[in-house]
Amino acid sequence: MIFNGTTRILQEGVDVARLVRFCASLSESDWSEWDFRQNTYEVHKNTQTYPFLWDVAPEKKKNMIGWDLVSPHIEFLESEFSGRCTKAMLARLTSGTGISEHSDGGQLADIHRCHLPIISGALVDFVVDGQPNTLSVGKWYELNNQLRHSVFNGEPVDRVHFIVDIKPNDKEYLL
């Protein structure tokens, strides 16, 4: 387990304006082109993914469009956790839908799962270990993904988070 809490703030006051504009520039085709996550994991069926880096899946992916916007965030997290990024993605959760309760296991037990809300609001219910959490736009959070967690987007707009997984340098993965 990475830490004992449910969620913790890693950084506040993150300017997400450029990421918001980038999300607005993405077409529906951009959001639906890579469907590995929502087709592989039933709990993510209501999400769409725009991957920047995905190196622990059968189909490795690195998307350079937008990389200049996200690489400073990735560098911050890699430094924070003395590790390397294994996944970096925009994850969009459709308005009025959710991600059912689950916990992450296997190799995901050793990663730092970090969320930066980009488009969100007070009606997004993010529950970790039975505790409701409000993840505010412009703050980096670490989520304890070993605990049961779920999300419901009650907002009238789709919720978008920038999600990054950092593998500590002392852990090995089978790629």
Secondary structure, 3 states (H helix, E strand, C coil): CCCCCCEEEEECCCCCHHHHHHHHHCCHHHHHCCCHHHHHCHHHCCEEEEEEEECCCCCCEECCCCHHHHHHHHHHHHHHHCEEEEEEEEEEECCCCEEEEECCCHHHHHCEEEEEEEECCCCEEEEECCEEECCCCCCEEEECCCCCEEEEECCCCCEEEEEEEEEECCCCCCC
